[in-house]
Amino acid sequence: MKIKYLLLFLISFIQVQAFSQKKWTLEDCINYAHANNLQIKRQELQAKVANVDLLQSYTNILPDLNGNISRNYGFGRQIDPFTNDFILNNSISDNYSVTSNISLFNGLQNYNNIRSNQYASLAAIQNVEKEKIENTFNISSAYLEILFQKELLEVAKNQKEVTVLQVDRTQKLVDAGNVAKGDLLEIQAQLANENLIVTNTQNQLNLSILNLSQLLDLDSTSNFDIVVPDTIDPNIAKDIPSVSLVYNDALEYLPHVKSAEYLLKSYEKQLAIQKGRRSPMLYLSGSIYTGYSDQRTLVNTNDFSEQEIGYIQGNPSQIVVSPSYGVSDYSYSQQFNDNIAQSLSIGLSIPILNRWEVNNGISRARIQMEDSKFELDQVKQQLYKNIQQAHNDAISAREKYNSAIEAVKSNKESFHYTEQKFSVGMVNSVEYNIAKNNYIKAESDLLQAKYEYIFAAKILDFYRGIPITL
């Protein structure tokens, strides 16, 4: 038995280690976030609530059906509810009833309520998609930031290795007496600076990884890492689409807009509901009733007798008699069947004056609808501004990237030429360090421009509904 539990533990441990050491693709990150993000789950719950409200609006058109059971205890002089006779004894009576009501017409309020809740449910579904898109956007940004920091770290390490080789070469020249020791000190200082750059870049990479893991709500960031694509082509947006093209695509795709549109339609139906309250309401109701009283007795017509109660005044021979019948207990089941009563009624309720509630309800609904229109216009207006900004950023990033390519070419050639001259003592270490720092900065600027360009292109893709991929 102990061996069995040990094997289970080892299998679980291996699975956990395999999961923690797995490198995540962008698709893995997005799928995981969509399945586990708490804000998305909350929006999904809100969508379920909206669906329940929709179901309720459908069932509101059905008749209701209610049953009632009561027992009454009477004391002293009272009226029996079944015989309407005065009784002086304490009594017990039971009442049973089933009632049902249905609205035949109420100004189409039920119909408009269904339509309103349909639009509200659709808006809630779009809110879920909106949360997923925003989450995807944030994760993609964090993912690209890690890729940028990884490449930047690689550049820093490569430059450091070049400087390490240059330190060794300069040390040999100093030992041979070909260059001054000051040149060696300058190169060593450069190496120290590049060590600091590597450290800072590594720290920034760690921070970027932490940011992505927090967006994923991972319990632990231990061994968390991402997959680096073989190549990331920065020229994915050579043809930057126009603002109008992106905007029109966004109107058809983005749930931000669709949610606002559905809410406006929902409020339009809410206004129709309030207007429907001005209409007369036609309704139908019915009931079945029965009961039991312990004061009731059953008259036996077969047990008949006459009883003298007097005579006619002036004619003593004319005796007056009163019929008398025997009585017996009235059983519970027999009373239950004999007391059944049924009713069916149809009515018309006409609103005349309701303390201005209907008019005020219409005014509130109209204000809500107008505010919803403004909200939709505001969403579209902000979307257009965002697309304008993204379009401008994409163009600027493309120009910056092209300029950065040329800068790297120039600084690379300059550095290699200076490096050759430094190796034969034609330039000093200060000039060498300046050329090398310019080259390092040009490479860093190129990387930054590259990812700015990629990110700007992805934003435009995002607005057009094109999936973000690398």
Protein Blocks (a to p, Z undefined) as FASTA:
>chain_A
ZZmmmmmmmmmmmmmmmmmmpccdfklmmmmmmmmomklmmmmmmmmmmmmmmmmmmmmm
pccddddddddddehjdddfklopacfbdcddddddddddddfbgghlmmmmmmmmmmmm
mmmmmmmmmmmmmmmmmmmmmmmmmmmmmmmmmmmmmmmmmmmmmmmmmmmmmmnopacf
klmmmmmmmmmmmmmmmmmmmmmmmmmmmmmmmmnopabfghiacdddfbacfklmmpac
dfklmmmmmmmmmmmlmmmmmmmmmmmmmmmmmmmmmpccddddddddddddfkbccddf
klgcdddfbdcehiamlccdddddddddddfklmmmmmpccdddddddddfbgghlmmmm
mmmmmmmmmmmmmmmmmmmmmmmmmmmmmmmmmmmmmmmmmmmmmmmmmmmmmmmmmmmm
mmnopacfklmmmmmmmmmmmmmmmmmmmmmmmmmmmmmmmmnopacdZZ
